[in-house]
């Protein structure tokens, strides 16, 4: 979940499944979250646009409801394997339109707690509808964090950035803290709301060997310890490359109440993933987020606070950069 720092156009919160060419597996979870553990073990994105309304990222055409205009503010904070280093991010973006949506060559299906996204990027399939003009909500203040954060809009780059920079020597918040969001107002009317921060969870099964193999003839069951507000998503993505270019992706994401301590991806959804071979690779990522939709005039602003799901050691993100789909 690389963490937030807007990808100019779209990145599904933590992991851009269909647009920015990200290699993380966190984006695109069904609920539009804050970004989760990426395949490479890095943190997730707290503000990258979510092309599919995923658990991680800002709501796209599939996740922004019926509001004609859209926005996103997210913050994530995670410990790392290095005791003195923390993965913290905060970001925001607003559009005078529906926001980012998945490319024309993508087909999306939602079944229960899971979504499947199958994309063919050939013959113009990589083109996305316009998200709308970038707009500003003025200075944004994120409270309940240590320290309080200020996000300021740069009209030159049309991006929001933290001033001063987000610190990396401590956690920004603890699970259960109330994180507040306030916008001074601009193109987007002033608004304020809050989200309770999720508590880190530990995924105990299945373990992640260096080459994690998935048998698509069977359901894939995940178990974890701990309890938290929000939802925990498990995200699998395959990427097919030809001639150095990505020609297709397949993506399955299933989200479960973080307090459930178990969740299953049905074999029917797993079987829609492209099998791995010499041209197709696969990754696994997670997203632990608590989210809320905040109305602001004719904008619907997606608020997200993200934490981390770790492996059994309690430190390493639950993510795999090499997955074999059988």
C-alpha positions as CSV (number, residue, x, y, z in Angstrom):
1,X,0.0,0.0,0.0
2,X,2.5,2.5,-0.9
3,X,0.7,5.3,0.7
4,X,-0.8,8.1,-0.5
5,X,0.6,10.7,-2.6
6,X,-1.6,11.3,-5.4
7,X,-0.9,9.7,-8.7
8,X,-2.0,12.5,-10.9
9,X,-4.9,10.5,-12.1
10,X,-5.8,7.4,-10.4
11,X,-4.4,5.0,-8.0
12,X,-6.7,2.8,-6.2
13,X,-5.9,3.8,-2.8
14,X,-2.8,2.1,-2.0
15,X,-2.5,0.1,-5.0
16,X,-3.6,1.2,-8.4
17,X,-5.3,-1.6,-10.1
18,X,-6.2,-0.1,-13.3
19,X,-4.5,3.1,-13.9
20,X,-1.3,4.3,-12.6
21,X,0.5,1.1,-13.3
22,X,1.2,0.4,-9.6
23,X,2.4,-2.9,-8.6
24,X,0.7,-3.0,-5.2
25,X,-2.2,-5.1,-4.4
26,X,-4.1,-2.9,-2.1
27,X,-6.2,-0.9,-4.3
28,X,-9.6,-1.5,-5.4
29,X,-11.1,-3.1,-2.4
30,X,-14.8,-2.7,-2.5
31,X,-15.3,0.0,0.1
32,X,-12.8,2.7,-0.8
33,X,-10.3,2.6,2.0
34,X,-7.1,4.3,2.9
35,X,-4.6,1.9,1.4
36,X,-3.2,-1.3,2.8
37,X,-0.2,-3.5,2.7
38,X,1.3,-3.7,-0.8
39,X,2.9,-6.6,-2.4
40,X,6.3,-5.4,-1.8
41,X,5.7,-5.0,1.9
42,X,5.5,-1.3,1.9
43,X,2.7,0.8,3.4
44,X,-0.5,1.6,1.6
45,X,-1.7,4.7,0.1
46,X,-3.8,7.2,2.0
47,X,-4.8,9.4,-0.8
48,X,-4.3,7.9,-4.1
49,X,-7.4,8.0,-6.2
50,X,-9.4,4.8,-6.3
51,X,-10.3,3.8,-9.7
52,X,-12.8,1.2,-8.7
53,X,-14.1,2.6,-5.4
54,X,-11.7,0.3,-3.6
55,X,-11.0,-0.2,0.0
56,X,-8.0,1.8,-0.5
57,X,-8.2,5.1,-2.3
58,X,-10.7,7.6,-3.3
59,X,-14.1,6.7,-4.6
60,X,-14.2,6.2,-8.4
61,X,-17.2,5.9,-10.6
62,X,-18.1,2.7,-9.0
63,X,-17.8,3.9,-5.4
64,X,-18.8,7.6,-5.4
65,X,-22.6,7.1,-5.2
66,X,-24.8,9.5,-7.1
67,X,-23.0,12.7,-6.1
68,X,-22.1,14.7,-9.3
69,X,-18.8,15.8,-7.7
70,X,-16.3,13.8,-5.7
71,X,-13.4,14.1,-3.2
72,X,-11.1,12.1,-1.0
73,X,-9.1,12.7,2.2
74,X,-7.1,9.9,3.7
75,X,-4.5,9.2,6.4
76,X,-2.6,6.0,7.2
77,X,-0.1,5.2,10.0
78,X,1.7,1.9,10.3
79,X,4.7,0.5,12.2
80,X,7.4,-1.2,10.1
81,X,9.9,-3.9,10.7
82,X,12.4,-1.2,11.8
83,X,11.4,0.0,15.3
84,X,12.3,3.6,14.7
85,X,10.6,4.0,11.3
86,X,6.9,4.4,10.6
87,X,5.0,4.5,7.4
88,X,2.7,7.5,7.6
89,X,0.8,9.3,4.8
90,X,-1.9,11.8,4.3
91,X,-3.4,13.1,1.1
92,X,-6.5,14.5,-0.6
93,X,-8.0,15.3,-4.0
94,X,-11.3,16.8,-5.3
95,X,-12.9,16.7,-8.7
96,X,-15.6,18.8,-10.4
97,X,-17.0,15.5,-11.6
98,X,-17.4,11.8,-10.7
99,X,-13.7,11.3,-10.0
100,X,-11.5,8.5,-11.3
101,X,-13.1,5.5,-12.9
102,X,-11.7,2.3,-14.4
103,X,-10.6,2.1,-18.0
104,X,-13.0,1.3,-20.8
105,X,-11.6,-2.2,-21.2
106,X,-12.6,-3.2,-17.7
107,X,-15.6,-5.2,-16.6
108,X,-16.6,-5.2,-12.9
109,X,-18.7,-7.7,-11.1
110,X,-19.8,-7.6,-7.4
111,X,-20.7,-10.8,-5.7
112,X,-21.5,-10.6,-2.0
113,X,-18.4,-9.3,-0.2
114,X,-16.2,-9.6,-3.3
115,X,-15.6,-7.7,-6.4
116,X,-14.0,-8.9,-9.6
117,X,-12.4,-6.6,-12.1
118,X,-11.2,-8.0,-15.5
119,X,-9.4,-5.6,-17.8
120,X,-8.2,-5.8,-21.4
121,X,-6.1,-2.8,-22.2
122,X,-5.7,-3.5,-26.0
123,X,-7.5,-1.6,-28.7
124,X,-8.1,1.5,-26.6
125,X,-9.2,-0.5,-23.5
126,X,-6.7,1.5,-21.4
127,X,-8.5,4.8,-21.9
128,X,-10.5,6.1,-18.9
129,X,-13.4,8.6,-18.9
130,X,-12.4,12.1,-17.6
131,X,-12.7,12.5,-13.8
132,X,-13.7,16.1,-14.0
133,X,-11.6,19.2,-13.4
134,X,-9.4,19.2,-10.2
135,X,-10.8,21.5,-7.5
136,X,-9.8,22.7,-4.1
137,X,-11.5,22.6,-0.7
138,X,-9.0,25.1,0.8
139,X,-6.7,24.2,3.7
140,X,-7.6,20.8,5.2
141,X,-6.9,20.1,8.8
142,X,-6.6,16.5,10.1
143,X,-6.9,16.3,13.9
144,X,-6.7,13.5,16.5
145,X,-3.3,12.7,15.1
146,X,0.1,13.5,16.7
147,X,1.0,16.0,15.4
148,X,-2.1,17.6,13.9
149,X,-1.7,17.7,10.1
150,X,-2.4,20.5,7.6
151,X,-2.9,19.7,3.9
152,X,-2.5,22.7,1.5
153,X,-3.5,22.9,-2.1
154,X,-0.8,23.9,-4.7
155,X,-2.5,25.5,-7.7
156,X,0.6,24.9,-9.8
157,X,0.7,21.2,-9.4
158,X,-3.0,20.8,-8.6
159,X,-2.1,18.5,-5.7
160,X,-2.5,18.6,-1.9
161,X,0.6,18.2,0.3
162,X,1.2,18.1,4.0
163,X,2.8,21.3,5.5
164,X,5.1,20.6,7.2
165,X,5.8,17.1,5.9
166,X,4.2,14.1,7.7
167,X,6.7,12.7,10.3
168,X,8.0,9.2,10.0
169,X,9.5,8.8,13.5
170,X,6.3,7.9,15.3
171,X,2.8,6.6,14.8
172,X,0.2,9.3,13.9
173,X,-2.5,7.7,15.9
174,X,-3.5,4.6,17.8
175,X,-6.4,2.2,17.1
176,X,-9.6,3.6,18.5
177,X,-8.6,7.3,18.2
178,X,-11.1,9.6,16.6
179,X,-9.5,11.3,13.5
180,X,-11.2,14.6,12.5
181,X,-11.3,16.1,9.1
182,X,-12.1,19.8,8.4
183,X,-12.0,21.8,5.2
184,X,-11.8,25.6,5.2
185,X,-13.7,25.7,1.9
186,X,-13.0,26.8,-1.6
187,X,-14.5,25.3,-4.8
188,X,-15.7,22.7,-2.4
189,X,-17.9,24.0,0.5
190,X,-16.4,23.9,4.0
191,X,-17.2,20.7,5.9
192,X,-16.1,18.7,8.9
193,X,-16.5,15.1,10.0
194,X,-14.6,12.3,11.8
195,X,-13.7,8.7,11.5
196,X,-12.5,6.2,14.2
197,X,-9.1,4.8,13.5
198,X,-8.8,1.0,13.0
199,X,-6.6,-1.1,15.2
200,X,-3.7,-3.2,13.7
201,X,-4.6,-6.9,13.1
202,X,-2.4,-10.0,12.6
203,X,-3.3,-12.5,9.9
204,X,-2.4,-16.0,11.2
205,X,-3.5,-18.2,8.2
206,X,-2.5,-18.9,5.6
207,X,1.2,-18.3,6.2
208,X,3.1,-16.5,3.3
209,X,6.1,-18.5,2.0
210,X,8.4,-16.8,-0.6
211,X,6.2,-18.3,-3.3
212,X,2.6,-18.2,-2.2
213,X,0.5,-20.7,-4.2
214,X,-3.3,-20.5,-4.6
215,X,-5.3,-23.5,-5.7
216,X,-8.4,-22.0,-7.4
217,X,-10.3,-25.3,-7.1
218,X,-10.7,-24.5,-3.4
219,X,-12.0,-21.6,-1.3
220,X,-9.2,-19.4,0.2
221,X,-9.8,-18.9,3.9
222,X,-8.0,-16.2,5.9
223,X,-7.9,-16.0,9.7
224,X,-6.7,-13.2,11.9
225,X,-6.4,-12.1,15.5
226,X,-7.4,-8.9,17.1
227,X,-10.5,-6.8,16.7
228,X,-11.0,-3.4,15.0
229,X,-13.6,-1.1,13.5
230,X,-13.7,-0.9,9.8
231,X,-13.1,-3.6,7.2
232,X,-10.1,-5.8,6.2
233,X,-9.8,-6.5,2.5
234,X,-7.7,-9.2,0.8
235,X,-6.7,-8.2,-2.8
236,X,-5.3,-10.4,-5.5
237,X,-4.2,-9.1,-8.9
238,X,-2.6,-10.6,-11.9
239,X,-0.8,-8.6,-14.6
240,X,-0.2,-9.9,-18.1
241,X,2.6,-8.3,-20.1
242,X,3.4,-8.5,-23.8
243,X,6.2,-6.6,-25.6
244,X,7.0,-4.7,-22.4
245,X,3.4,-3.4,-22.0
246,X,0.6,-4.4,-19.7
247,X,-2.1,-5.9,-21.9
248,X,-4.5,-7.3,-19.2
249,X,-5.1,-7.5,-15.5
250,X,-7.5,-9.5,-13.4
251,X,-8.4,-8.4,-9.9
252,X,-10.3,-10.0,-7.0
253,X,-10.9,-8.2,-3.7
254,X,-13.0,-9.4,-0.8
255,X,-13.7,-7.3,2.3
256,X,-14.8,-8.5,5.7
257,X,-15.7,-6.8,9.0
258,X,-12.4,-6.3,10.8
259,X,-14.0,-7.8,13.9
260,X,-14.9,-11.1,12.2
261,X,-11.4,-12.7,12.5
262,X,-12.1,-14.8,9.4
263,X,-13.0,-14.3,5.8
264,X,-13.3,-16.5,2.7
265,X,-12.7,-15.8,-1.0
266,X,-14.9,-18.3,-2.8
267,X,-13.3,-20.5,-5.5
268,X,-15.8,-19.1,-8.0
269,X,-14.1,-15.7,-7.7
270,X,-10.6,-17.1,-7.6
271,X,-11.2,-19.0,-10.8
272,X,-11.7,-15.7,-12.6
273,X,-8.1,-14.7,-12.0
274,X,-5.7,-15.3,-14.9
275,X,-3.4,-18.3,-14.2
276,X,0.2,-17.3,-13.8
277,X,2.8,-18.3,-16.4
278,X,5.8,-16.8,-18.2
279,X,3.8,-13.6,-19.2
280,X,1.4,-13.3,-16.2
281,X,2.4,-12.5,-12.6
282,X,0.3,-12.1,-9.5
283,X,0.5,-10.3,-6.2
284,X,-1.4,-10.3,-2.9
285,X,-2.1,-7.3,-0.6
286,X,-4.4,-6.2,2.2
287,X,-6.2,-3.1,3.3
288,X,-7.4,-2.3,6.8
289,X,-9.5,0.8,6.8
290,X,-12.4,2.6,8.3
291,X,-14.3,4.9,6.0
292,X,-17.1,7.4,5.7
293,X,-18.9,9.4,3.1
294,X,-19.2,13.1,4.0
295,X,-21.5,15.4,2.0
296,X,-20.3,18.9,1.2
297,X,-22.7,20.8,-1.1
298,X,-22.9,18.8,-4.3
299,X,-19.7,16.9,-3.4
300,X,-19.5,13.5,-1.8
301,X,-16.2,13.3,0.0
302,X,-14.7,9.9,0.9
303,X,-12.9,9.9,4.2
304,X,-10.5,7.0,5.1
305,X,-8.2,6.1,7.9
306,X,-5.9,3.2,7.4
307,X,-3.8,0.9,9.6
308,X,-2.0,-2.4,8.9
309,X,-2.7,-6.1,8.8
310,X,0.6,-8.0,9.6
311,X,1.9,-11.5,9.2
312,X,2.2,-13.7,12.3
313,X,5.4,-11.9,13.4
314,X,3.3,-8.8,14.1
315,X,5.7,-6.6,12.0
316,X,5.8,-7.6,8.4
317,X,2.8,-6.5,6.3
318,X,0.5,-9.3,5.1
319,X,1.4,-9.1,1.5
320,X,3.2,-11.2,-1.2
321,X,5.1,-10.0,-4.2
322,X,5.1,-13.4,-5.8
323,X,1.9,-15.4,-6.0
324,X,1.3,-18.5,-8.1
325,X,-2.3,-18.9,-9.4
326,X,-3.1,-22.5,-10.2
